[in-house]
Every structure is written in structure tokens, then in C-alpha cells.
Amino acid sequence: MALLEVRNLTKRFGGLIANRDISLQVDAGEIVAIIGPNGAGKSTLFNGLAGHHAPTSGSVTFDGTELVGHTPEAIAAMGLMRTYQIPRSFAAMTVLENVMVGALLRHPTLAAARAAAQRVLDTVGLGGRSMVLAGKLNVAGQKRVELARALATSPKLLLLDEVAGGLNPSEALDLAEILRSIHASGVTLVIVEHVLEVVMRLAHRVLVLNFGQLIASGTPQDVVRDPEVIEAYLGRKYRA
């Protein structure tokens, strides 16, 4: 059984169809990337999966449970968590306190949440900066805090929204290795990403959205050679 299954998902905002009849599945242990041009409906899809808005039609099943109608908090408790393209850290709180916010979902005491948060910070390379105010970090640090807070909820599946966006090439590749380590620990990953080097390094499968529709699916190597994907998103430099 798929860990995540989306069937005929459509989301309308008035006359705009942001997602049109999308069906996909993600098996436990996969790393799946979703790519496509700006405005293709990628973040809208994530919002629907995580419970931030209800689809107009269709269904979303996670670990055998229908998610449509559940709140984001309930979905997080089930084991599906997301990050945001623009980090949403609490600037006046320390890095550790930010991550404790996520850890409190599974660890009801402050002492247990603090210990869990510190372990996660070690995982993402921020163990030595736990007492720094989150607002003092650069973009790369803010992205890692966002990732750590989501990871501290002990998810089965993480939805990562442009987690490498705004990073320089070295920072992006360092982050890719952190994501590889998180995946190796047993977390399934679905990544919306424009940094194709990260996609090519990590993804087992790539899904391509354009104008709200799924237009291609396959291995990274197959997708970057797909003429429709080249025309819609990658550009002529990817033509053979």
C-alpha cells in the first residue's frame, strides 16, 4: 500500500483551477521530487496535502487514512509534516526553542522536548548554534531551522517546499546530504524544488506539474529528456 495516495485532486479558486485532476502515489522509503514552473500549482498541492485548504474534489489518503477534512495539526500528528518556502521561524526565540515547538507534538514535557530538539539540531548541523536567536541566522541557517522544526515532529513523510531555494551551490549540496541522512533514518521525502542539481542527486522519481496538471513522471534522467518537460520548464539547453 502506498504511504500517500492522491486521487483526482482538483482545487479551484473562483475561476482559476490551481490543481486539475492530479493523481499520484508515494511509497514508504521514496524520495519524490515535484518540479515545474512558477505558478504550476506545486505549493497549492502541498497546501492541500497538509490540510491548509480542502480540495474542491478528490481525495488524499495517508497511511490508510483519508486526510480531507482534517486540520493541519491533526495531519501532523498522523505523521505528515511540511516546511515552507519562506522560513517561518520565531525570530525572537532561540534556535533550540524554535525546534522545541515541533518536538512538543511528540514529547509532552519541556525536558523531553528540549532533548529531542537538540538531537534534531545535531542532525541538521546546528547543534552548536542552539542558543542563538533564530532571527540572527542567515538564509541557510533559517532554512535548517525550518527543516529541524518539521523533523522534530517525528514525521513518517516530510513535504519540503523549496528547501534549497535561496542557497548558494555549496549550501544547497550540503543540505542535500542532510536530506539524504534524514531519508536514511526512515523518513519518506516529497520535495518541491527548483534547484535541479539537488533533484538529480536525491530523487528516485520526479513528477512535473504545469498549469496545475501532472504532465510527466519518471526517473530524473528520463524526465529531463522529456520533450514536453523541456518545452514547459527546463528550456532548450536540455535538448539533446
C-alpha positions in Angstrom: 0.0 0.0 0.0 1.2 3.5 -0.8 2.1 5.7 2.1 0.5 8.7 0.3 -2.1 8.4 -2.4 -3.8 11.3 -4.1 -6.8 10.6 -6.4 -8.3 13.0 -8.9 -7.4 16.1 -6.8 -8.7 19.4 -8.1 -8.5 22.8 -6.4 -10.4 25.8 -7.7 -10.1 29.4 -6.6 -13.1 31.0 -8.2 -12.4 30.6 -12.0 -8.8 29.6 -11.5 -8.0 25.9 -11.5 -4.8 25.6 -9.5 -4.7 21.8 -9.4 -6.5 19.8 -12.0 -7.4 16.1 -11.6 -4.0 15.2 -10.0 -3.4 11.5 -9.1 -0.1 10.3 -7.6 1.2 7.9 -5.0 4.3 7.9 -2.9 5.6 4.6 -1.3 7.3 4.5 2.1 11.0 5.0 1.7 10.9 7.0 -1.5 12.3 10.4 -2.3 9.9 12.0 -4.8 10.6 15.5 -6.3 7.9 17.7 -7.8 9.1 20.3 -10.3 7.5 22.8 -12.6 7.5 26.5 -13.5 6.3 29.1 -11.1 2.5 29.1 -10.8 2.3 25.4 -11.8 0.4 24.5 -8.6 3.1 22.9 -6.6 2.6 24.9 -3.4 -1.1 24.6 -3.8 -0.8 20.9 -3.9 1.3 20.9 -0.7 -1.3 23.1 1.0 -4.0 20.6 0.1 -2.0 17.6 1.3 -1.1 19.2 4.6 -4.7 20.4 5.3 -4.3 24.1 4.9 -7.2 24.1 2.5 -9.7 21.5 1.3 -9.6 20.3 -2.3 -12.6 21.2 -4.4 -12.8 17.5 -5.3 -10.7 14.3 -5.0 -9.2 12.5 -2.1 -5.9 12.3 -0.2 -5.0 9.1 1.8 -2.1 8.9 4.1 -1.1 5.7 5.7 -4.6 4.3 5.1 -6.5 7.4 6.5 -8.4 9.9 4.5 -6.9 13.4 5.1 -9.5 15.6 3.5 -11.4 17.4 6.3 -8.6 17.1 8.9 -6.7 20.1 10.3 -3.0 20.7 9.7 -2.4 19.9 13.4 -4.2 16.6 13.1 -2.4 15.7 9.9 0.9 16.5 11.6 0.0 14.2 14.5 -0.6 11.4 11.9 2.9 11.8 10.7 2.7 14.1 7.7 4.6 17.4 8.1 5.6 20.2 5.8 8.1 23.0 5.6 7.5 26.4 3.9 9.3 28.1 1.0 9.9 31.2 3.2 11.1 30.0 6.6 8.6 30.8 9.4 10.9 30.9 12.4 10.2 32.8 15.6 12.9 35.4 15.3 13.0 36.4 19.0 13.3 32.8 20.2 16.5 30.7 20.2 17.1 28.1 17.6 16.5 25.4 20.2 13.2 27.0 21.3 12.1 27.1 17.7 12.7 23.4 17.2 11.1 22.6 20.6 7.8 23.9 19.2 7.9 20.9 16.8 9.2 18.5 19.4 6.3 19.2 21.8 4.0 17.4 19.4 5.5 14.1 20.5 7.2 15.0 23.8 4.8 16.5 26.3 7.4 17.7 28.9 9.8 20.6 28.3 12.8 18.4 29.3 12.0 15.7 26.8 11.2 18.2 24.0 14.5 20.0 24.7 16.5 16.8 24.4 14.7 15.8 21.2 15.1 19.2 19.7 18.9 19.1 20.4 19.2 15.8 18.7 17.5 17.1 15.6 19.7 20.2 15.6 22.7 17.9 15.6 21.2 16.1 12.6 20.9 19.3 10.6 24.2 20.8 11.6 23.0 23.4 14.0 23.9 21.7 17.2 26.5 24.3 18.1 24.1 27.2 17.5 21.1 26.1 19.6 21.2 29.2 21.9 21.5 31.8 19.0 18.4 33.8 18.3 16.8 32.4 15.1 16.4 35.9 13.7 20.2 36.3 13.7 20.8 33.4 11.3 21.4 33.8 7.6 19.2 32.2 4.9 20.9 28.9 5.1 20.5 28.8 8.8 16.9 29.8 8.7 16.2 27.0 6.2 17.8 24.5 8.5 15.7 25.7 11.5 12.6 25.3 9.4 13.7 21.8 8.4 14.6 20.9 12.0 11.3 22.1 13.5 9.4 19.9 11.0 11.7 16.9 11.6 11.2 17.3 15.4 7.6 16.2 14.9 8.9 12.7 14.1 7.2 12.6 10.7 6.7 9.5 8.5 6.6 11.8 5.5 8.1 15.3 5.1 6.8 17.7 2.4 9.8 20.1 1.7 8.8 23.3 -0.2 11.9 24.7 -1.9 14.1 23.9 1.0 17.2 24.7 -1.2 15.8 27.9 -2.5 18.0 31.0 -1.9 21.1 28.9 -1.1 24.4 29.1 -2.9 25.6 25.9 -4.7 27.8 24.8 -1.8 25.0 25.3 0.8 22.5 23.5 -1.4 24.7 20.5 -1.8 25.4 20.4 2.0 21.6 20.5 2.5 21.2 17.6 0.0 23.5 15.5 2.1 21.5 16.3 5.3 18.3 15.3 3.4 20.0 12.1 2.4 20.8 11.4 6.0 17.2 12.1 7.1 15.9 9.8 4.4 18.3 7.1 5.6 16.8 7.3 9.1 13.4 6.2 7.7 11.6 9.4 6.7 9.9 9.5 3.3 10.5 12.7 1.4 8.5 14.7 -1.1 10.4 17.7 -2.4 9.2 20.7 -4.4 12.4 22.1 -5.8 13.8 24.4 -8.5 17.4 23.5 -7.8 17.8 20.7 -10.3 21.2 19.6 -9.0 19.5 18.7 -5.7 16.7 16.9 -7.5 19.1 14.9 -9.7 21.1 13.9 -6.6 18.3 12.8 -4.4 15.1 11.9 -6.2 14.1 8.4 -7.0 11.2 9.7 -9.1 10.3 13.2 -10.5 6.7 14.5 -11.1 6.2 17.5 -13.3 3.4 20.0 -12.9 2.4 22.6 -15.5 -0.7 24.8 -15.3 -2.0 22.7 -12.5 -1.7 19.4 -14.3 0.7 16.5 -14.0 2.4 16.3 -17.3 5.2 13.8 -16.7 6.5 11.2 -14.2 9.6 9.1 -14.2 13.2 8.9 -13.1 15.2 12.1 -13.1 17.1 11.0 -16.1 14.0 10.3 -18.1 12.2 13.4 -17.1 14.9 15.8 -18.1 14.9 14.3 -21.6 11.1 14.5 -21.9 10.2 17.0 -24.8 7.1 18.3 -23.0 9.1 19.0 -19.8 11.8 20.7 -21.8 9.3 22.9 -23.5 7.3 23.7 -20.4 10.0 24.1 -17.8 13.7 23.2 -18.5 14.3 25.2 -21.7 16.3 24.5 -24.8 19.6 23.9 -23.0 18.3 20.5 -22.0 17.6 19.4 -25.6 19.8 16.6 -26.8 
